[in-house]
Amino acid sequence: MLEAWVMVCLLSNPTACFEAVDTRGPYETRTQCVERVEEMTRQISTLPNHKAVAFKCAEIKGRLGI
């Protein structure tokens, strides 16, 4: 199972970043996870002065994906 994460930074201060964690997953396949990351990136791009700069599909180990 995979969990989608996107790193978001402020355009005015590229060192001011945070991780946006998906609330819909987890996903069974990497393809599903990447599709969700792409959707999250589109949504983030609508926020003023924010930009998605990186992503990861992290494997969930030792805990339930709820």
N, C-alpha and C positions, 0 to 999 in steps of 0.2 A: 504494500500500500504506500502511496506517495502523497505528500502534502505540498501544495503550491505556495511559494513565497516570492515576493517582488521587492527589490530594494528601490526606494523612492527618495529622491533628493530634491531640495529646493533649487530652482534655477538661480536665484539671487545669492545662494550660499551653498555651493556644491559639496561642502563638508557637513552640511546639516542634512543627514539622511536617516531614514527609518525603514524597518521591514514591515511590509503589509502581508499579513497572513490570511490565506483563504479561509472562509467559514463554511464552504459547501462540501469540501472533500471529506475524506481522502479519496484518491483515485487508484484504480486497479492497474492502469497502464500509464506509461510515460506519455503516450500520445494524448490521453485524456488530460493529464496534468498540464502539458504544454498548451493545449487548447484553452484550459482555464487561465493559465498565465497570460496568454494573448488577450483574453477577455478582460482580465484585471488591468492589463497595460492600457487597453483602450479606455477603460473607465478612469484610470488615473490621469490620462492625458487631458481629461475634461476639467481637472482641478487647476485653478490658476497657479502659475509659478511652480508647478511640480512636474517631475519627469521620472519615469521608470528607467533605471539605469542598469539593472541586472535582475536575474531571476534564478531560482533553483526549484527543482522537484526533489524534495528530501524524503528519503525512505523513513517510514515510521517504524521504530523498533521499541519493543518492550512497553508499549502503551496503547490504549484504545484510541482509534481515530473517531472522535465523536463530533 
